[in-house]
């Protein structure tokens, strides 16, 4: 089992910044990747950014150049630095932790990010 604790959501004006954090604990020795997903009201959950165990990263086209995902291996924590926020970024952001062999996904409870215009 892996437990995830998210923090950092809130209300920000357009153009502002927020940093999300997600700390993982438990059986994390088969770590494969961590990432952030988001779900806006009435829409499906979508990937925002992923960081693999190798350190490689991938971003949704909509956030490239504005968001940065990083990981502190010692703290088993992943961060999402969000800059130049837009109202379209408003959503509940979920942390994902993926184990390998077999592949198992764990999800955080979500943290709300609201960007006002």
N, C-alpha and C positions, 0 to 999 in steps of 0.2 A: 504494500500500500504506500501511496505517496500523498502527502498532505500539502496543499498549496494555500498560501496566505497572500492575498493581493492588497495593495494599498496605493493611494495616490490619485484617485479620481476626484472629481469635483466640478465646479462651475468656473469657466474662464471665458473671457471675451475673445472674439475672433482676432487672430493675430498673436494671441498669447501662447504660453507654453505650460505643459504639465509633464511630470515624470511618474510613470507607473512602476511599481515594484511587485515582484512575485517571488516569495521565498518558498523553497521546496524542502520537505523533510520526509524521513521515512526510508523506504527501500529504493534508493536512488542510484544504486551502483550499476544498473543497466541503462543509464541515461542515453538517449538517442538524440532528442531535440527538445527545445522549449520554444514556446511562441505565444503570440498574442492574436486573439481573434476578437471580432466585435459583431454586435448585432444591434442594428437600429430598429426602432419601432416599426413593425409591419414588414420587416425584411429578414432574409435568411442570414445566418451567421456566416461571416466571411473572414478569411485569413488577413491579418494585417502585416505581421512580420514573424519570421522564424529564424532561430539560431541553432545550428547543429552542433553536435559534440566536437566536430572538427573546427568549429568557429566560423564556418561559412554562414552567410546570412542571405535571406530572401525577403523581399518586400512586395506588397501589393503596389501596383502602378500608381494608385491614388495617393499613396503616402511617400513615395520615393522622393528623396531630397528634403523631406520635412521631418520624418520620424527616424529614430536610430534605436536599434535593439542591441543590447549588450548583456554580458553575463559575468558575474563574479563567481568563479569556480569555488573559491574558498568558502563563500557564504551560500553557495547553491541558490543563487538569486539571479533572476533575469530582470532587466530594466527596459522600459520603453520611453525614450525621451521624445516628446511630441512638441514640435515647434510649428509656428505659423498655422495654428489650428484654425479650422474652418467650421461653420455650422454643420456641414455635411459629416464632420467627424463625430458628431454627437451620437453616442451609442453606449451600450453596456460592453465593456471590454473584459474578455475572459482570458485567463492564463491557461496555457496547455503545457503539460509535461508528458513526454512520450518515452516509454521504455522500449527496448528492443529484445527480441528473442524470448518470448513472442512480443509482438507489438501490442502495447497497452497504452491507452491515452487516459490521462487524468485531467480534470478540469477544476479551476477555481470557481468560486461562487459568483464572480463578476464584480466589477466596479464601474459605476456610472460616470461617464464623462459628458458634460453638457457645455457646448460652445455657443455662446450668445452672439447675435449679430449686432 
